[in-house]
């Protein structure tokens, strides 16, 4: 089964980093203000997801790393004000689901190049 998009290793890493950063910023901005620690957490989450997804070969592990970093970064940002609202829980759950699916893309590992078979020479 092929996924919706056929993304290579670098594209998946960039997408994972972008999702981790965006969901962390969205979770932190629910009060209308981004503190410097929330900004630093967003950058750290983005770079961690980018490096983690790029370094791992296994597709399931890539998706798991992406989902874990996005979810944990969003949770850390949400708990900065000592309480997690219902809106923040929804954002955290969506961060995990989107990050997992964006990197997973199906069962086949798209990091390996396809095998091209050449036809045999014609018989004279």
Wavefront OBJ file of the C-alpha trace (Angstrom):
o trace
v 0.000 0.000 0.000
v 1.459 3.341 -1.034
v 0.789 6.478 0.989
v -0.817 9.619 -0.354
v 2.535 11.329 -0.823
v 5.854 9.735 -1.679
v 8.241 11.724 0.471
v 11.941 11.097 0.803
v 13.980 11.142 3.988
v 14.774 14.870 4.030
v 11.217 15.962 3.274
v 9.835 13.856 6.117
v 12.374 15.346 8.513
v 11.524 18.908 7.452
v 7.789 18.241 7.774
v 8.269 16.708 11.241
v 10.281 19.736 12.370
v 7.730 22.174 10.992
v 4.812 20.347 12.631
v 6.594 20.235 16.002
v 7.366 23.955 15.831
v 3.897 24.995 14.658
v 1.994 22.934 17.228
v 4.252 24.160 20.026
v 3.700 27.768 18.970
v -0.064 27.207 18.622
v -0.250 25.695 22.096
v 1.821 28.467 23.633
v -0.087 31.260 21.898
v -3.508 30.310 23.295
v -3.153 33.064 25.905
v -2.225 35.635 23.232
v 1.426 35.848 24.250
v 4.555 33.846 23.395
v 7.183 33.962 26.119
v 10.863 33.545 25.364
v 10.852 30.073 26.926
v 7.945 29.032 24.665
v 9.860 30.299 21.634
v 12.969 28.408 22.708
v 10.902 25.271 23.277
v 9.386 25.580 19.788
v 12.815 25.897 18.164
v 14.169 23.000 20.221
v 11.203 20.801 19.339
v 11.548 21.607 15.648
v 15.262 20.852 15.577
v 14.829 17.681 17.654
v 12.105 16.350 15.380
v 14.103 17.235 12.275
v 17.234 15.475 13.532
v 15.391 12.511 15.025
v 13.323 11.732 11.948
v 16.242 12.247 9.569
v 18.605 9.979 11.536
v 16.276 6.976 11.835
v 15.774 4.531 8.952
v 12.708 2.634 10.208
v 9.451 4.225 9.052
v 7.504 3.290 12.184
v 10.226 4.771 14.387
v 10.271 7.968 12.286
v 6.533 8.412 12.795
v 6.802 7.615 16.506
v 9.641 10.095 17.050
v 7.759 12.803 15.185
v 4.548 12.217 17.161
v 6.333 11.984 20.521
v 8.335 15.180 20.071
v 5.350 17.179 18.790
v 3.120 15.920 21.605
v 5.677 16.399 24.376
v 6.633 19.875 23.176
v 2.979 20.916 23.022
v 2.394 19.417 26.489
v 5.436 21.198 27.940
v 4.227 24.495 26.494
v 0.704 23.919 27.824
v 1.878 23.182 31.362
v 3.931 26.374 31.608
v 1.000 28.196 33.211
v 0.427 25.298 35.686
v -2.850 24.176 34.091
v -3.854 22.448 30.866
v -7.153 23.623 29.387
v -9.476 21.545 27.218
v -8.395 23.555 24.168
v -4.762 22.723 24.909
v -5.563 19.001 25.238
v -7.228 19.070 21.829
v -4.159 20.806 20.375
v -1.841 18.221 21.957
v -3.867 15.289 20.599
v -4.032 16.841 17.132
v -0.277 17.502 17.240
v 0.410 13.824 17.910
v -1.985 12.569 15.226
v -0.874 15.004 12.521
v 2.814 14.487 13.247
v 2.427 10.703 13.135
v 0.442 10.575 9.892
v 2.497 13.228 8.083
v 5.640 11.148 8.519
v 4.095 7.657 8.350
v 2.456 7.969 4.909
v 1.728 4.253 4.525
v 3.399 0.907 5.055
v 6.238 1.102 2.553
v 9.504 2.736 3.516
v 10.097 5.425 0.911
v 13.785 5.785 1.791
v 14.787 2.833 -0.367
v 14.993 3.411 -4.116
v 12.722 1.337 -6.358
v 14.188 -1.705 -8.114
v 14.228 -1.319 -11.905
v 14.200 -4.565 -13.896
v 15.453 -4.533 -17.442
v 13.828 -6.827 -19.976
v 15.916 -9.688 -21.381
v 17.506 -9.219 -24.795
v 15.403 -10.402 -27.773
v 15.973 -13.932 -29.007
v 17.190 -14.062 -32.621
l 1 2 3 4 5 6 7 8 9 10 11 12 13 14 15 16 17 18 19 20 21 22 23 24 25 26 27 28 29 30 31 32 33 34 35 36 37 38 39 40 41 42 43 44 45 46 47 48 49 50 51 52 53 54 55 56 57 58 59 60 61 62 63 64 65 66 67 68 69 70 71 72 73 74 75 76 77 78 79 80 81 82 83 84 85 86 87 88 89 90 91 92 93 94 95 96 97 98 99 100 101 102 103 104 105 106 107 108 109 110 111 112 113 114 115 116 117 118 119 120 121 122 123 124
